[in-house]
Amino acid sequence: MPMESKMIEEISENKFNECVKGKAVIDFFAEWCMPCLMMAPILEEVSDRFKNVKFCKVNIEDNQALASKFKVMSIPTIVVFNNGKEVARINGLQQADVLEEKLNSYF
């Protein structure tokens, strides 16, 4: 039986604080950004390996205040949170194994 993949929920400002309460990975992206589109399935794959980490994504076009608050200057930008505090930031398209290795160092 194939493993059930968890879809990464797209959130807006009203759900943001709830998402980053514990351990979380937030993908700041835009629908017109080709590296962001390429990153989506990689994040899905990596998220399956981190069962105790919440993965969410934020569309910067729809949530400009959040993008501004976290000073997202380029996309894709992945921000790693632990108990509501930013602990790391990963910019640009990442390979799955590289991303997993980086996330392992934070969780």
C-alpha positions, 0 to 999 in steps of 0.5 A: 500500500503506498504511503499517504502523502500529506498535502502542504496546506496553504495558509493566510495571516489568520492561520499563520500563528497557529501553524508556527506554534511548534516546529514548522516549515513555511514556504513563501512562494508565488504561483508565477515563480518557476523555482517555487513550482519546482520546489513544491513536490520536493517539499511534499516529499521531504515533509513526509520524513518529518512527521512531527513538523508542520509544513505550510505555504504562504502565497506572497501575492495574497499575503504581502503583509506576512512576506514583508513582516518576514522580510522575504526578498526572494522566492522561494524562501523557506523559513524554519520555526521552532515555538513561534521563533524563526530559527533558520531561513533557506533561500532558492530551489533545493534538492530533496536530500540537501533540504532534508539534511538542512532541516535535520540540523534544526529539528 
